[in-house]
């Protein structure tokens, strides 16, 4: 037969007076919850396939002190990247990898982050893809492109005349 090695003492039942004496310390009260305030989405919301999203009017994206990324006024599928030294590039507005809007999320790499032979680089911070603007907007591995061209020759650039294929 099994014999327990640990013996327990029964808990004594106390009277109501003992319980009232123990619970006389004041309890902290919690503040009421803050009222719910719905937040607006930081990106355009598309409700049906095939509809064009309506984007809020915002200031152009500034990625560093004087660099500027803005939507091309002639083509809403292209962006114009203006560097601090005055050079301008036209490129596809949407990332070749995850279709992120580069006019909103794109960043221009700081000078010195890449070797000078690479030239200026446009970054997509969603999945960390990098596009060399002097090399036609190619990624480092050459697997994707945003069809970048200097503004001066954008009309002659074949990549600027391509339609996005997605």
N, C-alpha and C positions, 0 to 999 in steps of 0.2 A: 504494500500500500504506500502511496505517495504522502510524504509528510513535508509540508511547506517549511522552509528555513526562515522565512521572514514572516514575522507575526505583526499584524497591524492592530492598533488600538482603535476602537470605535470613536468617532468624532462626537464629542459631547454636544448635546442639543442645548442651546442657550435660550434664554427667555427673550421676549421682545424688548425688554429694557436694555439688555446688553447690546442688541443690534442698534438701537436708537443712540446709545452712547457712542458707538463706533462711527456712525455716519453723521456726526455733527460738524465735521470739518467742511468749510465752504468749498464748493466745487467750482472750477473755472468754467465759464460759459464761452462758447465759441461765437465768433462774429457771424452774422448772417452771410450767406454766399453773395458774391457780387452778381449784379444782374447780367443776364446773357445779352451780349451785343454781337450780332452776326458780322463776320469779317468779309470783305470783298476779296474775290480771287485776285491774285497778283498777275494773272495771265488771262487772255481772252477765253471765254467758255463757249464751246461749240456744242449746240444742242442736237443738231441733225447733220448727218453726212452730206457733204456737198454745199453747205452754207459757208459763207465767208465770215470769219470772226470780226467783231467790231472791237477794235482796240481803243483803250482810253488814250486821250491826248496827254502825252508826257514830254518832258524835256528830253533832248537827245542824250544817249548814253555816253558818259565820259568815263573812259577806263583809267586814265591817269591824268596828270596835270593838264596837258594841252592836246592829247590824242582824242579823237572823236569818232564815234560810229553812229551813222544815221541812215535812215531808209532813203533810197534813191527816189527823188520826187517824180521821175519819169517812169519808173518801173518798181512796183511795190514788192517784187520778188528779189530785188537786188539791194545791196547796201553800199554806202560810200564810207571808206575808212580814211580818215585824215590823220596823218602822223604829225608829231610836234614840229618836225622839220619842214612841213608844208607839202610833202608828197601825199598824193591821193590815189586810192585804189578802189575799183569797183569789184564787188564779189557777190556771190549768191547769199541771200539773206538767211537761208536755213542750213544748218550743219549737215554735212554729208553722212554722218553716222546716225545721230539720234533725232534729226530734224528740229533741233532746238533753234529758236529765233536768235540769231547772232546780233541783231540790232538791239535786243534787250539783254542778252546774257553774254555776248562776246566781249573779250578783253584783249588788249594789245599787250604783248609781252614787253617787259621792261628792257631797256638797252643794257646789254651785257649778259642777259640770260642765255643767249644763243650766240654762236660764233658769227662774226661779221659776214662770212660768205653765205650764211643762211638768209640773212636779211630780216626784215620785220616779220613777226609771227602773230597771227590772230588765233587766240585760244578759245575753245568752247569748254567752259568749266563744268558742264553737265557730266561729260565722260572723259574730260581731259584730252580732247583731240586738239592737235596743233596744225595750223595751216600756214605754210610759208607764202607770203604775199608776192615776193619776187619770183617764185617758182611756179606761178600759175595757180596758187592756192592748194598745192598738193600737201598731203600729210607726210610725215617723216618716212613712212613705209611705202608711200605712193599708192595706197589703196583707195584713197578718196580725195576729192577736190571740191573746192567752193568756187572754181572758175574765176580766180582773181586776175585782174589786169590793171596796169596803171591807167588812170583816167585819160591821160593824153592820147593813148592808143586804144581806148576801150571800144571805139567803133570798128576798129580793124581786128580786134581780138576775136578769134573764132569761139573761144569759150564763153564770151559774153553774149553771143548770139544763140547759144544752145538753150533750149527749154529744159526746165527741170523734169526729170523722168521718174516721178513717183506719184 
